[in-house]
Amino acid sequence: MVTEKLLKQIDFIKEIDKIKYIQRRTKLFNSDRQENDAEHSWHLAMMAIVLSEHSDYEIDLLKVIKMVLIHDIVEIDAGDTFIYDQNKNHENTEEELKAAQRIFGILPKEQAEDFIKIWIEFEEGISNEAKFARSMDRLEPLLQNTSNDGGTWKEFGVKYQTVYDKKKVIKNGSKKLWKFAENLINDSVQKGILKK
């Protein structure tokens, strides 16, 4: 028997298909094609699985995976804000919270509340899981830009200090991954793909 709960879950699954159409500024590794939010979220989930041993804290890996898979769903309504945008704040906005309430609200009440709670936890970046999930979210585009000869850094004239300041969030989840990322940023200056 088809229940109302199942129908709500299926409606949610159909709705989130729209995430595949949200284009990010970063491009796929060694490619000119822009990544979409679905690809980004999948990649972060894989990164979390592969790199979880480098977390500075004991983490619930399933919770991290949930965070990275749902963190950008709000962009279906709110759109993607480029991390280096000079005019619009990249941090949590009222617009994103409204989007979270609408989209996750399609789910049955208990699941909706759980998803909103996990999304807020990611945005706040305080728990060990959120710190590591946010590390993944900042590391992936760094890897993309370094593989694409500066990628969006060059395209939008982003300077070293801006990149450094945005990426140092990685340190909150993993000092080891931050050291790796910091070296990549500094090497990018040496290679001329990031300007000081």
TIVOLO-585178 format. One record per residue (C-alpha): residue in one letter; x, y, z. Coordinates in steps of 0.05 Angstrom, whole numbers, padded with zeros to 5 digits, always signed. Example, Ala and Ser with C-alpha at 12.3 -4.5 7.8 and 13.67 -1.06 7.14 Angstrom:
a+00246-00090+00156s+00273-00021+00143
***
This chain:
m+00000+00000+00000v+00026+00069-00019t+00028+00114+00042e+00027+00189+00048k+00097+00184+00078l+00124+00148+00017l+00091+00198-00031k+00124+00256+00007q+00191+00222+00003i+00183+00210-00072d+00162+00283-00082f+00225+00304-00046i+00268+00258-00089k+00237+00288-00152e+00247+00360-00126i+00321+00351-00110d+00335+00328-00181k+00337+00403-00195i+00405+00406-00160k+00435+00376-00223y+00420+00441-00259i+00454+00487-00209q+00520+00507-00242r+00579+00524-00199r+00636+00570-00221t+00690+00517-00212k+00705+00470-00268l+00716+00395-00268f+00788+00372-00260n+00828+00387-00322s+00765+00409-00359d+00729+00471-00386r+00661+00444-00363q+00630+00475-00301e+00613+00428-00244n+00541+00424-00221d+00519+00420-00148a+00501+00346-00152e+00571+00329-00177h+00601+00373-00123s+00561+00340-00067w+00577+00269-00092h+00650+00286-00096l+00651+00314-00025a+00617+00250+00000m+00672+00208-00033m+00726+00254-00006a+00697+00247+00064i+00699+00171+00060v+00770+00170+00032l+00800+00225+00075s+00762+00214+00141e+00824+00185+00175h+00855+00254+00171s+00802+00287+00214d+00831+00318+00277y+00771+00291+00315e+00732+00228+00321i+00673+00237+00274d+00609+00202+00255l+00624+00191+00181l+00552+00178+00162k+00533+00245+00191v+00589+00279+00152i+00564+00245+00088k+00493+00269+00102m+00519+00340+00112v+00558+00343+00047l+00501+00311+00007i+00448+00360+00032h+00488+00424+00045d+00476+00454-00024i+00404+00430-00036v+00382+00499-00014e+00414+00527-00077i+00355+00499-00116d+00318+00561-00091a+00373+00607-00067g+00423+00596-00124d+00497+00585-00118t+00536+00643-00088f+00607+00644-00114i+00654+00639-00054y+00695+00697-00079d+00636+00742-00095q+00652+00813-00072n+00579+00836-00069k+00541+00778-00037n+00560+00743+00028h+00574+00669+00019e+00553+00652+00090n+00485+00627+00111t+00429+00675+00090e+00356+00683+00107e+00343+00663+00034e+00378+00597+00045l+00340+00582+00109k+00274+00594+00073a+00297+00547+00018a+00316+00494+00069q+00248+00499+00102r+00211+00494+00036i+00252+00439+00004f+00263+00395+00066g+00192+00411+00086i+00168+00367+00028l+00191+00307+00069p+00151+00276+00125k+00156+00319+00187e+00208+00278+00225q+00255+00272+00165a+00245+00345+00148e+00266+00366+00218d+00326+00320+00216f+00350+00348+00149i+00341+00420+00171k+00379+00405+00236i+00437+00373+00197w+00438+00431+00147i+00440+00482+00203e+00495+00443+00239f+00537+00444+00175e+00525+00519+00166e+00545+00534+00238g+00609+00494+00230i+00617+00480+00305s+00610+00404+00312n+00668+00358+00294e+00628+00331+00236a+00611+00400+00210k+00684+00422+00215f+00706+00362+00174a+00649+00369+00124r+00666+00442+00113s+00739+00422+00104m+00717+00378+00046d+00674+00434+00018r+00734+00482+00016l+00786+00431-00007e+00750+00405-00069p+00748+00472-00108l+00820+00485-00087l+00840+00419-00120q+00799+00438-00182n+00830+00507-00189t+00901+00480-00181s+00886+00427-00234n+00858+00480-00281d+00917+00528-00284g+00884+00575-00234g+00813+00564-00259t+00764+00613-00226w+00822+00649-00191k+00848+00673-00258e+00780+00682-00289f+00756+00729-00234g+00822+00759-00212v+00821+00728-00143k+00883+00744-00102y+00925+00700-00057q+00901+00730+00010t+00828+00721-00009v+00840+00648-00027y+00881+00637+00036d+00828+00668+00081k+00771+00628+00050k+00809+00562+00051k+00837+00565+00122v+00770+00536+00145i+00802+00469+00125k+00846+00475+00187n+00786+00470+00233g+00773+00398+00211s+00842+00373+00194k+00909+00406+00207k+00941+00354+00161l+00895+00371+00102w+00904+00445+00116k+00980+00437+00112f+00970+00402+00045a+00922+00457+00021e+00967+00513+00045n+01025+00483+00005l+00980+00480-00056i+00961+00553-00048n+01034+00574-00040d+01056+00530-00098s+01003+00564-00140v+01036+00631-00128q+01103+00602-00148k+01073+00574-00212g+01041+00641-00228i+00969+00616-00227l+00952+00656-00164k+00973+00728-00154k+00996+00757-00088
***
